[in-house]
Amino acid sequence: MEIVDAIKTILEYGDTCNHCLGRFFGKRSFGLTNEERGRALRITHEIVINEPHQEPDPKSCWICGGETSRADVWAAKVAEATLGIGFDTFLIGTRVPPLMAESEEMVWSDLSLGDPEPLKAEMNREVGKIVSELTGKAVDFTRPDVVAILDLSDGTVEVQINPVFFSGRYMKYERGIPQTRWDCRACRGAGCERCDFTGKQYADSVEELIGRTVIEAFDADDATLHGAGREDIDARMLGSGRPFIMEVEVPQRRAVDLVALEEEINQKAEGRVAVHLTGWADRKMVQTLKSDKAHKKYRILVETGSPVAPGAFKAALDQLKGVTIQQRTPMRVSHRRADRVRERQVIDIQCTGRVDDRYWVEVVGEAGLYIKELVSGDGGRTRPSLAQILGRTASVVSLDVVQVRTTNEEW
């Protein structure tokens, strides 16, 4: 009789629809919908108290106000709201008004119910089943393409389109292009005379040269480039390129041919930037890419304050090979990076040629090694340095990244 007493108490709160009555005992039976369970409980109660069975009016339910009986109406709203959006999977979410949430929680608390199903859970499930039938799309609880939020307060549906990710490598053939968009230092992106009201410090970036084509292909709001480290703005990225993942934000289309996209990006970037796309990715892969301490190989042209004999130059390089370098944050980046001393290893360094009194040098460095400062010493902030060993000034005339090696790759 315990359950009958609980039913009696619930019905005394006010008119309760079968859906909500069934939800309060959601784990007491299997194979029934909440509506079917609620009807059975109501009939059981009426048999016990010897009253004729009467079907309640769902609209008068003091808890849900009839929303649980309108799953088909909500599903139609979702189908309409997602019309024109390319997606294969979806998930339903529900915003429950505070009064509805407080009403059901009061019953749970007063009767110490340990097995109820919340209103939002029923709405998500029942509306989701009908949306799947209407659209032919599948529910995905982990990584849905879109999430439709039912707002029971105002009767609207909000569609959240999850981003698309794809991976690749990029080459940067032109110096003076940053990896990502830089806001104007003067106006911080608002637009001013200094930046010709573009809001940008530089006219283009690798991110934008790739992203413009990507945004158009996916009919997206924006595209964000996540790179495995970054090269200096005056450095080129050559060889097999730098690994990256592109995050495409609010894409209206998802079924894009990456082979065709790669060709279009390379055509429109006009030899300034090129990409090789390797496949689809996800947010977890972005985290892995960012945390991977990729080693890099550089090709630099070194100039010294006064001529150095080839033998002496090579001997100085030998003193740096395999050495752990103490580098205080360089002056050129101190305005945006914490001022501290970092230890980084020179894995390999060798001279590969000479042009007049300048030398071509290849350096393989641990992730985070500042190459320009390895040469110049940065006023003593980097020790040891090539300038310190040579006993004269030394500087990098040009710098190219020729290889980026991730953890699972070999040189």
N, C-alpha and C positions, 0 to 999 in steps of 0.2 A: 504493500500500500504506500510505501515511501514515495515512489515515483508519481503516484496519483495525487498525493498531497502536494508534491512540488508543482504538478500541472495546475492544480486548483489555485495555488498561490500566484503562479504566473498569470493565469487568466484574470485574477482579481485586480492586477495592476491596471488592466484596461484591455481593449480589443487587441488580440494578438493573432496575426496571420499564421497559417500552417507552416510557412517557411521559417519564420522566427521561432515558433514553438519547437519545430523539429531541430533547429540549430542548437538549442539549449541542451539537447541530448544527442549530439552529433556522433558520439562514439559508442552509443549504446547498441547500435545495430549496423549491419553492413548490407550493401546491395540496394539501399533505398535512398531516394533523394530526400532532402530536408523537408520538402513539401509533402512527400508521401509519409515520411516518419511523423511529421506534425499532425497529419490527418488521422493516422492510426492512434496517436497518443490522445487526440481530442475525442475520438470515438470511444476509446478505452475509458477515459474519464467520464464521459456522459453515460456510459453503461453502468459504471459504478454508482454514480449519483442519481441514476434513473431519470435522465433527462433526454428529450429527443435531440438527435444530431442536427446541428445547424452549421452550414458552411459560413465562415466569417467573410466579411468584405475586406480584401487585402488593403484597400486604400485607407481603411480606418485603423490599420495596425499602429499602435502607439510607439512601436520601436522603429520600424523601417518606413512607415508611411506608404507602403505598397511598392517600394522600389524592388524588392525581391521578386515580385511577380511581373516586372517589366524588363526582364533580361533580354527578351527579343527586341524591345525598343532600344535599349542601350547598345545591343549588338549592331543594329542597323545604323546607329549614330557612329559607331566605330568604323564600320565599313565605308560610310560616306566620308568620314574624316581622313581615312587612309587612301581614298581614291586618288590615283595618280602618283602615289609613292611606290617606288620599287622596293619590295621586301619579300622575303620567304618565310620569316619567322616573326612571331610577335609574343607579347605578354600583356595581360590586362592588370591594371592597378586601380585601386579605388580610394578616393578621399571621402571619408565618412564624416558628416557634420558632428560637431561636439555633442549636441543633444542626443543624437542617435547612439554615439559611442557610450555616453554616460548612462543611457537607459539600459543597454544590454549589460554593461559592467555592474550596474546596480543589482540586476537579477543574479548575475554570477556570484556577487559578494553576499547578497542576502541569503541565498539558498546553498552557498558553498558548492556550486557546481564545478566539477573538475573536468568535465568533458564537453564543453560547448564549442561551437565553431563560430568565430567572429563574423559579423555581417560582411566585412570586406572580403573575407575568404570565400564566402558563398558567391558574392557578386563577381569576383575574379574568375572563379571556376565556371559558373553557369554562363556568364556572358562570353567567356573565352571559348566554350564549346560551340556556341552558336556562331561566333565570328569565324571560327575555323570552318564551319559548314558553309557560311556565306561566301568566304573568300578563297577557300581551298588552301589557306596558309596554315602552318603548324605552330603550335605553342612551344616556346623554348624558355625554360626557367633560368638558364644560365647566361646566355649571350643572345638575346633576341635582337632582331634588326630594328624593330620599333616597339615602343611601349605606349599603350593607350591608357590614359588616366581618366577614369570616370569621376567627375565631380558631382556628388549627389546634392550639394548645396545649391548649385545653379543649373544643373541639368546639362552641363557641357562636357565635351571630350577633348582632352589635351593630348596631342600626339608628340611623343619624344622620339626623334630619329637618332639611333645610336651611330657613332662614327664607323667608317670603314678604314681598315689599315692595310697597306701593302708595303713590301720591302724591296730594296734594291741597292745599288751603288751609284754614286754620282761622281762625275769628273768635272772639275772646274778649270777651264782653259784660259780664263781671263783674270788678270790681277785686278784688285780694287773692288771685288764683289764679296760682301760678307755672306756667311752661311745663311743667316736668317734676317728678317727685316729688323732694322734698327730705327727706333723712334728718334726724331730730331732732338738733339740735346737741349736746344734752346726752348722749344715749345712742348717737348715730351709728347709729340704726336698730334697736337691740336692743330698745327698748321700756322706758319708765320713767314715773314719775308725771308728769313735766313734759309728756310727749306723750300722756298717758292710755293708755300702753302700746301706741300704734299704731306707734311707731317713726318717725313722720312729723312734720316741722316744721309742715306745713299739711295740713288735712284732705283737700283735693283739689288736683288739678293738671289742666292741659289734657291732658297725657299720659294720666292716669287716666280722665278724663271721656270721652275717645275710646276709650281702650284697653279699658275694661271690656266694652264692646259688641263690640269687635274680638276679644278673647280668646274670648268666648262663640261668636261666629260661626265662627271658625276652629278652635274647640276646641283652643286653643293654651295654652302655658305662660305666656307673657308677651307684651307689646307695648311696643316702645320707639319714642318719637317723636324724629325728627331734624328740627330746624327750621332754616330759613334765618335765623339769628340768633335773638334772643329779645327780648321786651319786658319792662320792669320789672314786678314783681308788682302794683304799684298802677296800672299802665297797662292800658287796653283795647286790643284789636287789632280795628280796624273795617275799613271799606271792603271790598276784595276778599279780604282776609285774608292770612295769612302762609304762604308755601309750606312744605310739610313732606313728609316720607316716613315712613311707619310701617313698622317692622320687626316682623313677627309671628314669634315664636320658638316652634319645635317645633309647627307646626300639624298637627293630625290631619286637617283638611280644608283644601283649597286652592281648590276650585272654588266661590268665594263671589261672589255677585252684588253688585258694588260700588254699583250704583244703590240696591238694597234696603238695603245696609249703611249708606250715607250717610243714608238716610231714618231708619233705626233709631237711628243715633248722635244725629242732631239731635232726635229725639223724646225719647230718654232723657236727653240733656244739659239738657233743660228750659230752653232759652233762655240758659243760662250760657255755653255754647260751641256753635258750629255749624261744620260742615265742608262743603266741596265737593270730592268725590273726582274726580280727573282720570285715573286709570289705573294700570296695573301698573308697577312699577319694579324696580330691582335694586341691588346694593351699589355698583356703579360710580356710579350716579346719586346715591347718598347722598354719596359723596366730592365729586361735582360741586356738589351743593347746599351742602355745608359750606364749600367753597372759594370759592363765588360771593360777591363783595362787594356785596351788595344795598344800594342806597340806599333811604332811608326818608323818608316825609313824616309830620310830626307836627302835631297840633293841641293847643296848650297854652293854659292860662289863667295869665297872669302877674300877680303881685301885687308892688307895690313898697312900700318902707318908708315913703314919703311920696308924695303924689299927683304925677303927671307929666302935663303938658299933652300932648294928642294929637300935636301937631306935634313936640314934643321927643322923644316916645316913638318916633314913626316915623323921625325923623332918626337916633336911636340904632340902630334896626334896620338902617337903610341902611348904617351903618358896619360892620355884620357881614356884609352880603351879599357872597358870593364870596370871603370872607376865609378864609385857612388858620389854624385855631385850634391853639394849643399846649396840650395837655391832659395834665397829670400824672395818673396813676391816681387817680380820685376816692377820697376818704376812705371813702365808703360801701361800696366794693367792694375796698378795699386788702387786706382780710384773705384774699381769694381770687384776686387778680390781681397780676401782677408790677408792682412800682413803677417805672414808666418814663414818659417823656414821649412822647405820640403826637401826630402832626399829622393833623388832619382838616379838611375844607373845609365851610363853610356854603354850599351851592349856591344856596339862595334862602331868604329870610325876609321875611315881611310881616305887617302887622297886618290882621286881618279883622273886628274889631269891638271893642266896649267894653261892660263891665258895671260900672256905678258907677266905681270907680277902678281896676278891673282890665281887662286887655286880652287879647283872643283873638289868638293868633299862630299862623301856619302856618310850619313850618320844613322845608325839604328838606335833609337832611344826608348827607354821605358815610358809608359803612358804618363804624360804630365811634365816631361822634360822640356824646358824652354831652350830651344836651339839657338836663338839669337843671343841670348845671355850666356850660353855655354861658350860662344865665340868671344863676345865682347867683355864678359865679366860683370857688366852692369854696375860699374863703379865699385866693385868689390862685393856686391850682393850675391854673386855666384862664385863659388870656390870649389875646386880649381876651375880655371877657364883657360881657353887657348891664349887669350891676351896675356894672362898672368904668366903662363909658361914661356911664351915667346919674349916677354919683357917689353912689349910695345902694343899699341892699340891694334885692335882687329875688329872687323865688322862684317856682317852678312850683306852682300850686295843684292843677291836674289835667293829666294828659297822656294823649293817645290817639295810637296809631299808626294812621294812616288809609290808608297805602299802603306796600307793600313792592315795590320794583322790582328784579327780577333783571336780569342782564346783557343778556338778549335782549328785554327789555320796554321800553316807552316810558311816560312819564307820561301 
